[in-house]
Amino acid sequence: MLDELPEPIVQAPMAGGGSTPELVAAVSNAGGLGFLAAGYLTADTVRDQLARTRELTAEPFGLNVFVPERSGVDAAAVAEYAERLRAEAERYGVPLGDPVGGDDDWDAKLDVLYEANVPVVSFTFGCPSREVIAEVKGHGSLVLVTVTSADEAREAVAAGADGLCVQGQEAGAHRGTFANEGIDHTGLIPLLRKVSAAVDVPLVATGGLSGGADVAAVLAAGAVAAQLGTMFLPCPESGANPLHLAALAAGDVPTAVTRAFTGRPARGLVNRFLTAHSGAAPAAYPQVHQLTRDLRRAGDQEAMSLWAGQSYEFARPLPAAELVRELATGARSALAAAARRWPA
Ligand SMILES: Cc1cc2nc3c(=O)[nH]c(=O)nc-3n(C[C@H](O)[C@H](O)[C@H](O)COP(=O)(O)O)c2cc1C
């Protein structure tokens, strides 16, 4: 199915508002593959978004779900981090959240998947069990698992994944690693090589891609499609926060990977909060995510999680269909130009 897409362009699932039914449908209607993001939403909201997306497109699209954490959490480290953030809470006049755990409504979201027969389902933050993957496939969905290393790729394929989303360290927002510690920070091109050598399933490449030539590069490296996130954030159909978009448009700071906002490594624009707390944040997701909830919503760009991939400065507010067309045309021209420069 992935190799039959009219354009080999996937709009990354973006939890936190980015992925709207309007964005997903615009991408799928343009020949790419749009992705809804179930993360942080209730199962009922996901059901509503699926219904709305189906009103807007008859083309295939995807739904992404967070796999519950399997690593334990050091409660004392979370308490120590909460103590450290007390001054931030006072600064913004907001409370710190209750650092509870949670599985993002895993069982209820699986029920939605089973009843909705979504064409493509992708998982991140872990690999579901063989049984869950078999059940999702049994309901007619193609199953992708996000991986960041060859070992994760082997585990996902052994569990029955139809394909993999290969996420390089250049990617915006959370690393999709199965465990919260011992993160592999390999870049996308070397990772594609390592994963291709380890398994034989279709690969979707993601992380730091920003233009047609980048799409061409990952197709040449063996991927069946390129997945882009940050580039779709400023599209008018996206639901990204305007303060986030303004920071991306300013384009004047580097990105870094941090646990400061959520307790899981994620790439965002360097701001005051990231600089002040990255060194102290524990590996505790979703506890830290809960703790910082109101701080992140206080309306100050210096305390927001401004997720961004390494090429974020190239993001522009193009309609999503236009962006898909531009990426596809650019990829074809880049491949043709390379063949001309170095004829067979
Ligand atoms: C704002 C934002 C939210 C994201 N949310 C999710 C998500 O819910 N699920 C997921 O699998 N990936 C998520 N990602 C990561 C993307 O799937 C993808 O790996 C990443 O966007 C690729 O890097 P790029 O942003 O440089 O294109 C998110 C990325 C961004 C920028």
PDBQT file of the ligand as one rigid body, heavy atoms in Angstrom, charges set to zero:
ROOT
HETATM    1  C1  LIG A 401       4.856  19.026  16.789  1.00  0.00    +0.000 C 
HETATM    2  C2  LIG A 401       5.193  17.592  16.542  1.00  0.00    +0.000 A 
HETATM    3  C3  LIG A 401       4.409  16.594  17.137  1.00  0.00    +0.000 A 
HETATM    4  C4  LIG A 401       4.695  15.240  16.886  1.00  0.00    +0.000 A 
HETATM    5  N1  LIG A 401       3.878  14.273  17.410  1.00  0.00    +0.000 NA
HETATM    6  C5  LIG A 401       4.071  12.963  17.066  1.00  0.00    +0.000 A 
HETATM    7  C6  LIG A 401       3.122  11.962  17.423  1.00  0.00    +0.000 A 
HETATM    8  O1  LIG A 401       2.097  12.223  18.051  1.00  0.00    +0.000 OA
HETATM    9  N2  LIG A 401       3.390  10.682  17.071  1.00  0.00    +0.000 N 
HETATM   10  C7  LIG A 401       4.500  10.340  16.341  1.00  0.00    +0.000 A 
HETATM   11  O2  LIG A 401       4.683   9.156  16.018  1.00  0.00    +0.000 OA
HETATM   12  N3  LIG A 401       5.404  11.274  15.971  1.00  0.00    +0.000 NA
HETATM   13  C8  LIG A 401       5.206  12.566  16.299  1.00  0.00    +0.000 A 
HETATM   14  N4  LIG A 401       6.100  13.520  15.882  1.00  0.00    +0.000 N 
HETATM   15  C9  LIG A 401       7.330  13.109  15.199  1.00  0.00    +0.000 C 
HETATM   16  C10 LIG A 401       7.087  12.855  13.723  1.00  0.00    +0.000 C 
HETATM   17  O3  LIG A 401       6.423  11.625  13.536  1.00  0.00    +0.000 OA
HETATM   18  C11 LIG A 401       8.389  12.782  12.922  1.00  0.00    +0.000 C 
HETATM   19  O4  LIG A 401       9.225  11.786  13.440  1.00  0.00    +0.000 OA
HETATM   20  C12 LIG A 401       9.135  14.118  12.914  1.00  0.00    +0.000 C 
HETATM   21  O5  LIG A 401       8.260  15.181  12.743  1.00  0.00    +0.000 OA
HETATM   22  C13 LIG A 401      10.162  14.097  11.794  1.00  0.00    +0.000 C 
HETATM   23  O6  LIG A 401      11.008  15.181  11.879  1.00  0.00    +0.000 OA
HETATM   24  P1  LIG A 401      10.702  16.621  11.206  1.00  0.00    +0.000 P 
HETATM   25  O7  LIG A 401       9.776  17.286  12.148  1.00  0.00    +0.000 OA
HETATM   26  O8  LIG A 401      12.024  17.246  11.106  1.00  0.00    +0.000 OA
HETATM   27  O9  LIG A 401      10.043  16.351   9.865  1.00  0.00    +0.000 OA
HETATM   28  C14 LIG A 401       5.817  14.879  16.085  1.00  0.00    +0.000 A 
HETATM   29  C15 LIG A 401       6.579  15.888  15.487  1.00  0.00    +0.000 A 
HETATM   30  C16 LIG A 401       6.271  17.222  15.695  1.00  0.00    +0.000 A 
HETATM   31  C17 LIG A 401       7.109  18.264  15.014  1.00  0.00    +0.000 C 
ENDROOT
TORSDOF 0
